Amino acid sequence: MLDHLIRGATVVDGTGAPSYTADVGIRDGRIAVVAPPGTVTEEEAGTSEDATGLVLAPGFVDPHTHYDAQLFWDPYATPSLNHGVTTVAGGNCGFTLAPLHPGRPADADYTRRMMSKVEGMSLVALEEGAPWSWSSFGEYLDALEGRIAVNAGFMVGHCALRRYVMGEDAVGGQPTPAQLDEMLALFHEAMEAGAWGLSTTQSATHSDGDGKPVASRHAGPAELLALSRAVAAHEGTQIEAIVAGCLDQFSDAEIELLVAMSAEAGRPLNWNVLTIDAAVPERVPRQLIASERAREAGGRIVALTMPILTPMNMSLGTFCALNLIPGWGEILGLPVPERIEKLRDPDVRAEMLRRAGSKEAGVFRRLAHFGRYVIGDTYSPANEGLTGRVVQDIAAERGQEPFACLIEICANDQLRTVLWPMPTDNDPASWALRAETWQHEDVLLGGSDAGAHLDRMCGAPYTTRFLGDCLRGRKLMGLEQAVKMLTDDPAQLFGLRERGRIEEGWHADLVLFDPERIDAGKATLVHDLPGDSPRLDSRAIGINAVWVNGVETIREDVVTGAVPGTVLRSGRDTRTVSTK
């Protein structure tokens, strides 16, 4: 007998093939039958439902998340699961919660403060919400096993490897030959326990809780290539790497490094995020040169790019992307009274604007159009009525330059004002360039950062928003191809075994949705993290149900409480995707 029968659904199977109507039966966590409508009787199933007019697709696979900590207090990985994501890839950007040296309890505190700074996670939530009971990477994976509602696989963070072996010298130091050997042994041990491979960062935007460059930024090419070679020794492994040029355009040296890492490992290397903007037409060709060179060298480099414009919540009062503009960090890091005094200085503002518009600002130049910011929540009588208004309109009324106007509004709130920058790349030419770029064999949809930057951005709903746009909005992609880009494509990149398609015998990771309604609600700030810390959340619209390993986990945007997810381990749950 089937556990559950979904009758008369429009099946979009993940392969890109045309949709068809079928009955789909689930048994023991697998897709037991895919049959013409009406050929499977209800008596053959424990439960059933009529899915006429609804689309049944494979569960979505998010290739870039930071749910490493959140899964301990939120096993449902919300809001990703609500939006149809059944598998998440974590441990990205060189940052993981394991391994931790058992002889240095302070390393856990260092890791928490680093994650709070570099990934925008609540420090209180990190302290109160996770058990921190592990030392090895395998023990970390074991701590999650059997208690999560999504399938989750994790890379090993280079920063954690360095910290474990080198202690405080990991920041600023170079490993001795013996230390490098120890790092490699630790890395091999993690992959034997099921880690997906290596993640590392050399990005200038990544600093630890002390404001210093994170540990992996101090690694030289020889260390990175040694770790890459270690990846090659294990089945079903990958590399994920971030360099400074990911934000704008790669340098020649960065391309050479990424190509060498992938070629040495004989494994795909993915990076994020490819920003597509018609105003900078040279960026996409430059970034994809890395992929061309990798294929020539026997490797493969895959760029992740988002198919939506993710709203960004900014503030001059707390750390956000504005702090990463060259020269802005030292000003925005001052105590609030001194910060306001500096910001009110016309000469200081002029220099800040110059730096924000300079070539060195890279992709952060997009944030410098201050007249296009929308005022969010305000906190003083002087700002009453400004919520929802555009800064350039307010500035025109007041006879002020937009940046000066924005500063005065924020100063009235002691810099607590919430700011929403309107995207500069929401034009038809940029969307046409996106649709063209998505067709490239080395471009993959993703880069949500779900689980990170919790009160600043909400990338998790990209799946439902993208499908809604494909069905009823810009219609840049047909439904079958859009579903493939969210399911089979990332599953194939990671070598997921029997996931990413609707096929008999495959794991029953499924999402049932209404094509007339599927979408994502507006991002709103909620206080539901440990310690009452805030995060941005978004309601899923038009998602009828989500199944993970055959068990219903979401029904009408509400979690069921079931935790059928699997910790996906390399080799057992992933096959090798060789580049050779």
C-alpha positions in Angstrom: 0.0 0.0 0.0 1.1 3.5 -0.7 1.6 6.0 2.1 0.1 8.8 0.1 -1.3 9.4 -3.3 -1.3 12.7 -5.1 -4.0 12.5 -7.8 -4.2 14.3 -11.1 -1.2 16.7 -10.6 0.5 18.5 -13.4 4.0 16.9 -13.1 7.0 19.0 -13.9 9.7 16.4 -13.4 12.8 18.5 -13.2 14.4 17.3 -16.4 13.1 20.2 -18.5 10.7 17.8 -20.4 7.2 18.9 -21.1 4.8 18.7 -18.2 2.2 15.9 -18.0 -0.8 14.9 -15.8 -0.2 11.9 -13.5 -0.9 10.3 -10.2 2.1 10.1 -8.0 2.4 7.7 -5.1 4.8 7.8 -2.2 5.9 4.8 -0.1 8.7 4.5 2.4 10.2 7.9 1.6 10.4 7.2 -2.2 8.4 7.9 -5.3 6.8 4.5 -5.7 4.6 5.1 -8.7 4.1 7.7 -11.4 1.1 6.6 -13.4 -1.6 8.0 -15.8 -4.5 9.7 -13.9 -7.1 7.3 -12.5 -5.0 4.1 -12.9 -4.1 4.0 -9.1 -7.1 3.6 -6.9 -7.5 5.5 -3.6 -7.9 2.2 -1.9 -4.3 1.5 -2.6 -3.1 4.4 -0.5 -3.3 5.3 3.2 -4.1 8.9 2.3 -4.7 10.8 -0.9 -5.5 14.2 -2.2 -6.8 15.7 -5.4 -4.1 17.9 -7.1 -6.1 18.8 -10.2 -4.8 22.2 -11.6 -1.8 22.1 -9.3 1.9 21.6 -10.2 3.9 18.9 -8.6 7.7 19.5 -8.9 10.8 18.1 -7.2 11.8 19.8 -4.0 14.0 22.8 -4.7 17.8 22.7 -4.0 19.4 25.8 -2.6 23.1 25.6 -3.4 24.3 28.4 -1.1 23.0 28.8 2.5 24.4 29.4 6.0 21.9 27.3 8.0 24.8 25.7 10.0 23.6 27.2 13.3 19.9 28.0 12.6 19.0 24.3 12.1 19.6 23.7 15.9 16.8 26.1 16.9 14.8 26.0 13.7 15.0 22.4 12.3 12.6 23.5 9.5 15.1 26.0 7.9 12.4 28.6 7.6 11.6 30.3 5.5 13.4 28.2 2.8 11.3 25.1 3.5 8.1 27.1 3.3 9.2 28.2 -0.2 9.7 24.6 -1.4 13.4 24.1 -0.6 13.9 20.5 0.5 17.7 20.4 0.3 20.2 23.0 1.4 24.0 23.3 1.0 25.7 24.8 4.0 29.2 25.4 5.3 29.9 28.0 2.7 32.4 30.9 2.4 35.0 29.3 4.6 32.8 29.5 7.7 31.7 26.4 9.7 31.0 25.7 13.3 33.3 22.7 13.3 35.9 21.4 13.9 36.5 23.0 17.3 39.6 22.3 19.3 38.6 20.5 22.4 41.5 22.0 24.4 40.5 25.6 23.6 36.9 26.4 24.8 37.5 30.0 23.8 37.6 29.0 20.1 33.8 28.5 20.2 33.4 32.1 21.4 35.7 33.3 18.7 33.7 31.3 16.1 30.4 32.7 17.4 31.7 36.3 17.2 33.1 35.7 13.7 29.8 34.3 12.5 27.9 37.2 14.0 30.2 39.8 12.3 30.8 38.2 8.9 27.4 36.5 8.3 25.1 38.8 10.2 23.9 36.2 12.7 22.5 37.1 16.1 25.2 36.6 18.7 22.6 35.9 21.3 20.9 33.3 19.1 24.3 31.6 18.4 25.1 31.5 22.1 21.7 30.3 23.3 20.3 28.4 20.3 23.1 25.8 19.5 24.5 23.2 21.9 28.2 23.7 20.9 28.8 20.1 22.1 31.0 18.9 19.3 34.7 18.9 18.5 35.2 17.1 15.2 33.3 17.8 12.0 31.7 14.4 12.2 30.4 15.1 15.7 28.8 18.3 14.4 27.0 16.4 11.6 25.9 13.8 14.2 24.4 16.5 16.4 22.1 17.4 13.5 21.2 13.9 12.4 17.6 12.9 13.0 16.4 16.3 14.1 16.1 18.4 10.9 13.2 18.7 8.5 15.3 19.4 5.4 18.1 17.5 3.7 21.4 19.3 4.5 24.9 18.9 3.3 27.9 20.8 4.6 31.3 21.9 3.2 34.2 22.3 5.7 35.2 25.9 6.4 38.9 26.7 5.8 38.7 29.2 8.7 37.8 26.4 11.1 40.6 24.1 9.9 43.1 26.9 10.3 41.9 27.9 13.8 41.9 24.3 15.0 45.5 23.7 14.0 47.1 27.1 14.4 45.1 28.7 17.2 45.3 32.5 17.2 48.1 32.3 14.7 45.5 31.4 12.1 44.9 35.1 11.7 48.1 36.6 10.3 50.3 33.5 10.3 51.4 30.8 7.9 51.3 27.1 8.8 54.5 25.2 9.3 54.9 22.0 7.2 53.8 20.0 10.2 50.8 22.2 10.7 49.8 21.9 7.1 50.0 18.2 7.4 47.8 18.3 10.5 45.3 20.6 8.7 45.1 18.1 5.8 44.6 15.2 8.1 41.8 17.0 9.9 40.2 17.8 6.5 40.5 14.2 5.3 38.8 13.1 8.6 35.9 15.6 8.0 35.3 14.3 4.5 35.5 10.7 5.6 32.7 11.7 8.1 30.6 13.1 5.2 31.7 16.7 4.6 31.0 17.8 1.0 34.5 19.3 0.5 36.3 22.6 1.0 34.9 26.1 1.3 37.3 29.1 1.6 37.3 32.9 1.3 39.9 35.4 0.3 37.4 38.2 0.1 38.4 41.6 1.5 34.9 42.0 2.9 35.3 39.1 5.4 36.5 40.1 8.8 36.2 38.4 12.2 34.7 39.6 15.4 37.8 41.5 16.2 37.7 43.3 12.8 40.7 41.4 11.5 40.8 39.5 8.2 39.4 36.0 8.7 41.9 33.1 8.9 41.6 31.8 5.4 42.4 35.2 3.9 46.0 34.6 5.1 46.4 31.4 3.2 48.7 31.3 0.2 48.2 29.5 -3.0 50.3 26.5 -1.9 48.0 25.9 1.1 44.9 26.3 -1.0 46.1 23.9 -3.7 47.2 21.3 -1.0 43.6 21.4 0.4 42.2 21.2 -3.2 44.2 18.0 -3.8 42.8 16.5 -0.6 39.3 17.0 -2.0 40.2 14.7 -4.9 40.8 11.8 -2.6 37.1 11.6 -1.6 34.0 10.6 -3.4 31.2 13.1 -4.0 33.1 16.2 -3.0 33.3 19.8 -4.2 35.0 23.2 -3.7 33.3 26.5 -2.9 35.5 29.6 -3.0 35.1 33.3 -2.6 37.7 35.9 -3.7 37.6 39.7 -3.7 36.7 39.8 -7.4 33.5 37.8 -6.9 31.9 41.1 -6.0 32.8 42.9 -9.3 35.5 41.5 -11.7 38.2 38.9 -11.1 41.8 39.8 -11.4 44.1 37.6 -13.5 45.7 36.2 -10.4 42.3 35.2 -9.0 41.3 33.5 -12.2 44.5 31.5 -12.2 44.0 30.5 -8.5 40.4 29.3 -9.0 41.3 27.4 -12.1 44.2 25.7 -10.4 42.1 24.8 -7.4 39.4 23.1 -9.5 41.9 21.4 -11.8 44.0 20.0 -8.9 40.8 18.7 -7.3 39.3 17.4 -10.5 36.0 18.7 -9.0 33.6 21.6 -9.7 34.2 24.8 -7.9 31.4 27.2 -7.4 31.5 30.9 -6.3 29.0 33.6 -5.7 27.5 35.9 -6.6 27.5 36.9 -10.2 25.8 40.3 -10.3 24.2 41.0 -13.7 23.7 44.6 -14.6 23.4 46.0 -18.1 25.1 49.2 -16.9 28.3 47.2 -16.4 28.2 45.0 -19.6 31.8 44.0 -19.3 31.3 42.2 -15.9 29.6 39.0 -17.1 32.1 38.2 -19.9 35.0 38.9 -17.5 33.6 36.6 -14.7 32.9 33.8 -17.1 36.4 33.8 -18.5 37.3 31.8 -15.3 34.9 29.1 -16.4 36.3 28.9 -19.9 39.9 28.7 -18.6 38.9 26.0 -16.1 37.5 23.8 -18.8 40.7 24.2 -20.8 42.7 23.1 -17.7 40.5 20.2 -16.8 38.4 21.9 -14.1 35.0 23.4 -13.9 34.1 26.8 -12.3 30.4 27.5 -11.8 29.0 31.0 -11.0 25.9 31.3 -8.8 23.5 34.1 -9.6 20.2 35.1 -8.2 17.1 35.2 -10.4 15.4 37.9 -8.3 16.4 41.3 -6.8 16.8 40.6 -3.1 15.6 43.5 -0.9 18.3 44.8 1.4 17.6 46.3 4.8 20.2 49.0 5.5 21.0 51.2 8.5 23.7 53.7 9.5 23.4 52.4 13.0 24.3 48.7 12.7 26.8 46.8 10.5 25.5 46.3 7.0 26.8 46.4 3.4 27.4 50.2 3.7 30.2 49.4 6.1 32.0 47.5 3.3 32.3 50.6 1.0 36.0 51.6 1.1 36.6 54.2 3.7 33.2 53.9 5.2 33.9 51.3 7.8 36.0 53.5 10.1 33.3 56.2 10.1 30.3 53.9 10.6 32.2 52.0 13.3 32.5 55.1 15.6 30.3 55.5 18.7 26.9 56.9 17.6 27.4 60.5 18.8 30.8 60.7 17.1 29.4 59.0 14.0 26.6 61.6 13.7 29.0 64.4 14.1 31.2 63.0 11.3 28.3 62.3 9.0 27.0 65.9 9.4 30.4 67.3 8.2 30.0 68.3 4.5 33.7 67.5 3.8 33.4 64.0 5.3 30.2 63.4 3.3 31.9 64.5 0.1 34.8 62.1 0.6 32.4 59.3 1.5 30.5 59.9 -1.8 33.7 60.0 -3.7 34.8 56.7 -2.3 31.4 55.1 -2.8 31.4 56.0 -6.5 35.1 55.0 -7.1 36.2 51.9 -9.1 37.6 50.4 -5.9 34.1 50.3 -4.4 33.3 47.6 -7.0 29.8 46.3 -6.8 29.1 48.5 -3.8 28.8 51.4 -6.2 25.3 50.2 -6.5 24.6 51.5 -3.0 25.7 55.0 -3.7 22.4 56.2 -5.3 21.1 57.7 -2.0 18.2 59.6 -3.6 16.7 56.2 -4.6 16.6 54.9 -1.0 13.2 54.3 0.6 12.7 55.2 4.2 11.6 52.2 6.3 10.8 52.3 10.1 11.5 55.5 11.9 11.8 56.3 15.6 11.4 60.0 16.3 8.6 62.6 16.0 10.8 64.6 13.5 10.5 61.7 11.1 6.8 61.1 11.4 5.2 60.3 8.0 8.4 59.6 6.2 8.1 55.7 6.2 7.6 54.5 2.6 8.8 57.8 1.0 11.7 58.1 -1.4 14.7 60.2 -0.3 15.0 62.2 -3.5 11.5 63.4 -3.1 12.0 64.4 0.5 15.3 66.1 -0.4 13.6 68.1 -3.2 11.0 69.4 -0.8 13.7 70.4 1.7 16.1 71.8 -0.9 18.8 69.4 0.2 21.3 67.1 -1.5 19.9 63.5 -1.2 22.8 62.1 0.9 22.7 65.1 3.3 18.9 64.7 3.6 19.3 61.0 4.4 21.9 61.7 7.1 19.6 64.2 8.8 16.7 61.8 8.8 18.9 59.1 10.3 20.4 61.4 12.8 16.9 62.3 14.1 16.5 58.6 14.9 20.0 58.3 16.5 20.8 56.3 13.3 18.2 53.6 13.9 16.3 54.5 10.7 15.7 51.5 8.4 16.7 52.2 4.8 15.7 50.2 1.7 17.8 51.0 -1.4 15.9 50.6 -4.6 17.8 48.5 -7.1 19.5 50.2 -9.9 19.4 47.2 -12.2 15.7 46.6 -12.5 15.6 47.7 -16.1 14.5 45.7 -19.2 18.1 45.5 -20.5 19.4 44.0 -17.2 16.6 41.4 -17.2 17.3 40.5 -20.8 21.0 40.1 -19.9 20.0 37.8 -17.0 17.9 35.6 -19.2 20.8 35.2 -21.6 23.3 34.6 -18.9 21.2 31.9 -17.2 21.6 29.8 -20.4 25.4 29.5 -19.9 26.5 25.9 -18.9 28.5 27.2 -16.0 25.9 29.5 -14.5 23.6 28.2 -11.8 20.7 29.8 -10.0 21.3 30.4 -6.2 23.2 32.4 -3.7 20.4 33.1 -1.3 22.7 33.3 1.8 19.6 31.9 3.7 20.4 31.7 7.4 22.8 34.6 7.3 22.4 38.4 7.3 19.1 37.7 9.1 17.9 41.2 9.8 19.4 42.7 6.6 18.2 40.6 3.7 15.8 37.7 2.9 17.1 35.7 -0.1 15.4 32.4 0.8 12.1 33.1 -1.2 14.0 33.3 -4.5 12.4 30.0 -5.6 8.7 31.1 -5.4 9.3 34.6 -6.5 11.3 33.4 -9.6 8.5 30.9 -10.5 5.8 33.5 -10.1 7.8 35.8 -12.3 8.2 33.1 -14.9 4.5 32.2 -14.9 2.9 35.6 -14.6 5.5 38.3 -14.6 8.4 38.8 -17.1 8.0 35.2 -18.4 11.8 35.1 -19.1 11.7 31.3 -18.8 9.2 28.5 -19.3 7.9 26.6 -16.3 9.7 23.4 -17.1 13.1 25.0 -17.6 12.6 27.2 -14.5 11.9 24.1 -12.4 14.9 22.3 -13.8 17.1 25.3 -12.9 15.9 25.0 -9.3 16.0 21.3 -8.9 18.0 19.0 -11.3 20.7 21.5 -12.2 21.9 22.1 -8.6 21.4 18.4 -7.8 23.6 17.5 -10.7 26.3 20.0 -9.7 26.5 18.4 -6.2 26.1 14.9 -7.4 23.0 14.3 -5.3 22.0 10.7 -5.5 18.4 10.2 -6.7 17.2 13.7 -5.8 16.2 16.6 -8.0 13.7 14.8 -10.3 10.3 13.1 -10.1 11.1 9.6 -11.1 10.1 6.2 -9.7 12.5 5.0 -7.1 13.9 8.4 -6.3 13.6 10.2 -3.0 10.2 11.7 -2.5 11.3 15.4 -2.1 8.3 17.1 -3.6 6.6 20.5 -3.7 2.9 21.0 -4.7 2.0 24.5 -5.8 -0.7 26.6 -7.5 0.7 28.1 -10.7 -1.9 30.9 -10.6 -0.7 32.0 -7.2 2.9 31.0 -6.4 4.9 33.9 -5.1 6.6 35.3 -2.1 5.2 37.8 0.3 6.9 41.1 1.3 9.9 40.7 3.7 8.9 41.7 7.2 10.9 41.9 10.4 10.0 39.4 13.0 11.5 38.7 16.5 11.5 34.9 16.7 15.2 34.0 17.1 16.6 32.9 20.5 17.0 35.9 22.7 14.1 37.6 20.8 16.5 38.6 18.1 15.1 39.9 14.8 15.2 38.5 11.3 13.5 39.2 8.0 10.8 36.6 7.0 8.7 36.2 3.9 5.4 34.3 3.6 5.1 31.6 0.9 2.1 32.1 -1.4 0.6 29.4 -3.4 2.6 26.5 -1.9 0.1 23.8 -1.0 2.4 21.2 0.5 6.1 20.2 0.7 7.3 16.6 1.3 10.8 15.7 2.4 11.7 12.0 2.1 8.1 11.3 1.6 6.9 13.0 4.8 4.7 16.1 4.7 6.6 19.0 6.3 4.6 22.0 5.1 0.9 22.4 4.5 -0.4 25.8 3.4 2.7 27.6 4.6 2.6 26.0 8.1 5.2 23.5 9.3 3.8 20.2 10.3 6.4 19.5 13.0 7.9 16.4 11.2 11.6 16.2 11.0 12.3 13.7 8.2 15.4 15.4 6.8 18.7 13.7 6.2 22.2 15.0 6.8 23.6 14.3 3.3 27.1 12.8 3.5 29.6 12.8 0.7 30.0 9.4 -0.9 26.9 7.9 0.6 24.5 10.6 -0.6 26.6 12.3 -3.3 28.4 10.8 -6.2 31.6 12.3 -7.7 31.1 14.9 -10.4 34.4 14.7 -12.1 35.8 17.4 -14.3 38.3 15.1 -16.0 
